[in-house]
């Protein structure tokens, strides 16, 4: 009986020590939040920064961080620039970030296809891939931290981030015949607003991968 009693005391001591150790280091180790990243390059292959997507362990949101430095001669600054996740889902248009710097800017990165969306009926402003615009400073630098609900890094792998040459209107152009509304100067203007926010040519591109 004494030996059994001693074994119980030893087991209890080990268990108590384990609990104390876990408490001292903050409990069991947790897996790092999942993270994916796109490294953006211009049509000429110049690296201009990163866009990172990271699970927020405290909510269903994804934390999005943008860090860019664009050579001032390459685009309009200081200014806002549209930023979107594109689907990259039609191999007939190419795969990933394909651009010929000698060709017209309107042809750059068309391989990335349209904006990432979960339903075909989504219009711009409510696409899953619509992100907040980034403001580039006079020296070409730009930093942003924002969040978006339900946009998991795993969902984004293989898709593409595009930085546009112009600002994004987010589809919020009040087109109509009333005095406080605008009349579209061409059907293409309304179509571009509904599809892309009319943010202009695709200036830089990066494929999203787990980091």
C-alpha positions in Angstrom: 0.0 0.0 0.0 2.8 2.4 0.7 4.4 1.9 -2.8 1.0 2.6 -4.4 0.6 5.7 -2.3 4.1 6.9 -3.3 3.3 6.4 -7.0 0.1 8.5 -6.7 2.1 11.3 -5.0 4.7 11.2 -7.8 2.0 11.3 -10.6 0.2 14.2 -8.9 3.5 16.1 -8.5 4.3 15.7 -12.2 0.8 16.8 -13.3 1.1 19.8 -11.0 4.5 20.7 -12.5 3.1 20.4 -16.0 0.2 22.7 -15.2 2.6 25.2 -13.6 4.9 25.1 -16.6 2.1 25.7 -19.1 0.8 28.6 -17.1 4.2 30.1 -16.9 4.6 30.1 -20.7 1.0 31.1 -21.5 -0.6 27.7 -22.0 -0.3 25.3 -24.9 1.4 26.5 -28.0 -1.0 27.8 -30.6 -0.6 27.5 -34.4 0.5 30.8 -36.0 -2.3 32.6 -37.9 -2.5 31.7 -41.6 -0.9 34.2 -43.9 -0.7 34.8 -47.6 1.1 37.4 -49.6 1.4 38.9 -53.0 4.7 40.6 -54.1 3.7 43.3 -56.6 5.8 44.1 -59.8 5.2 46.5 -62.6 5.0 45.4 -66.3 8.7 46.2 -66.5 9.5 43.8 -63.6 10.2 46.4 -60.9 9.3 45.3 -57.4 7.1 47.9 -55.6 6.1 46.1 -52.4 3.7 43.6 -50.9 0.1 43.0 -49.9 -0.4 40.6 -47.0 -3.5 38.7 -45.9 -3.5 37.3 -42.4 -6.2 35.5 -40.4 -7.3 37.5 -37.3 -7.3 34.9 -34.5 -9.8 37.0 -32.5 -12.5 37.3 -35.2 -13.6 36.1 -38.7 -11.8 39.1 -40.3 -8.7 39.0 -42.4 -6.1 41.6 -41.7 -4.8 43.2 -44.9 -1.5 45.1 -44.8 -0.1 47.0 -47.8 3.4 48.3 -48.1 4.4 49.9 -51.3 7.1 52.2 -52.7 6.6 53.1 -56.3 9.2 55.1 -58.3 7.5 58.5 -58.7 8.1 58.6 -62.5 6.0 55.5 -63.0 2.5 56.7 -62.1 0.4 59.6 -60.8 1.3 60.6 -57.3 0.3 61.7 -54.8 -3.0 60.0 -55.5 -5.3 57.2 -54.6 -5.0 54.0 -56.6 -7.5 51.1 -56.9 -6.4 47.8 -55.4 -8.3 44.5 -56.1 -7.9 40.7 -55.9 -8.4 39.3 -59.4 -9.7 35.8 -60.1 -6.8 34.5 -62.3 -9.2 31.7 -63.4 -9.2 31.7 -67.2 -6.2 30.0 -68.7 -7.2 31.2 -72.1 -6.1 34.7 -71.1 -2.8 33.5 -69.6 -1.9 32.6 -66.1 -0.7 34.9 -63.3 1.0 38.3 -64.0 1.7 38.5 -67.7 2.6 41.9 -69.3 4.7 43.2 -72.1 6.1 46.6 -71.1 6.5 47.5 -74.7 2.8 47.0 -75.4 -0.1 49.3 -74.6 -0.8 49.6 -70.8 -4.4 48.5 -71.5 -3.0 45.1 -72.3 -1.0 44.6 -69.1 -1.9 41.8 -66.8 -5.2 40.9 -68.6 -4.1 37.4 -67.7 -5.4 38.1 -64.1 -9.0 38.1 -65.4 -11.8 39.9 -63.6 -12.3 40.7 -59.9 -12.6 37.8 -57.5 -16.3 37.2 -56.7 -18.3 34.4 -55.2 -21.5 35.1 -57.2 -21.8 36.0 -60.9 -24.4 38.7 -60.0 -22.0 40.7 -57.8 -21.2 44.2 -59.1 -18.2 46.3 -58.2 -18.3 47.6 -54.7 -19.5 44.2 -53.3 -17.0 41.9 -55.0 -15.2 39.6 -52.6 -11.9 40.9 -54.1 -12.7 44.6 -53.7 -10.2 46.2 -51.4 -9.7 49.7 -50.0 -7.8 52.0 -52.2 -4.2 52.9 -51.3 -2.9 56.4 -51.2 0.6 56.9 -52.6 2.6 59.8 -51.1 4.7 62.3 -53.1 7.7 60.0 -52.7 5.8 57.0 -54.0 5.4 55.3 -50.6 2.1 54.0 -49.3 1.1 52.0 -46.3 -2.3 50.7 -45.2 -3.8 48.3 -42.7 -7.4 47.3 -43.1 -9.7 44.3 -42.5 -12.3 42.4 -44.5 -14.8 39.9 -43.2 -14.6 36.3 -44.4 -11.7 36.6 -46.8 -9.5 33.7 -45.8 -5.9 33.5 -47.0 -6.6 29.9 -48.2 -9.3 31.2 -50.5 -6.9 33.7 -52.1 -4.0 31.3 -52.9 -3.4 31.4 -56.7 -5.4 34.6 -57.2 -3.8 37.9 -58.1 -3.5 41.4 -56.5 -3.7 44.2 -59.0 -2.7 47.9 -58.3 -4.4 50.2 -60.8 -3.2 53.4 -62.4 -6.2 55.4 -61.2 -8.6 55.8 -58.3 -11.5 53.5 -57.7 -15.0 54.9 -57.6 -16.4 51.7 -55.9 -19.4 51.8 -58.2 -20.8 54.8 -56.3 -21.6 57.0 -59.3 -25.2 58.2 -59.1 -26.1 57.8 -62.8 -29.6 58.9 -63.8 -31.7 61.7 -65.2 -32.3 63.7 -62.0 -30.6 67.0 -61.4 -28.4 65.6 -58.7 -27.3 62.6 -60.8 -24.8 62.1 -63.6 -25.5 61.1 -67.2 -23.1 58.5 -68.5 -21.1 59.9 -71.4 -21.0 56.4 -73.0 -22.4 53.0 -72.1 -18.8 51.8 -71.6 -18.4 54.2 -68.7 -21.3 52.6 -66.7 -20.1 49.2 -67.7 -16.6 49.9 -66.4 -17.9 51.3 -63.2 -20.0 48.2 -62.5 -17.1 45.9 -63.3 -14.0 47.5 -62.0 -14.7 50.9 -60.4 -13.2 52.5 -63.6 -9.8 52.5 -61.9 -7.8 52.6 -65.1 -5.1 50.4 -66.4 -3.5 47.6 -64.5 -0.2 49.0 -63.2 1.3 46.3 -61.0 0.5 42.7 -60.3 1.4 39.9 -57.8 0.2 36.3 -57.5 -1.0 35.4 -53.9 0.8 32.5 -52.2 1.0 31.2 -48.6 3.9 32.9 -46.7 
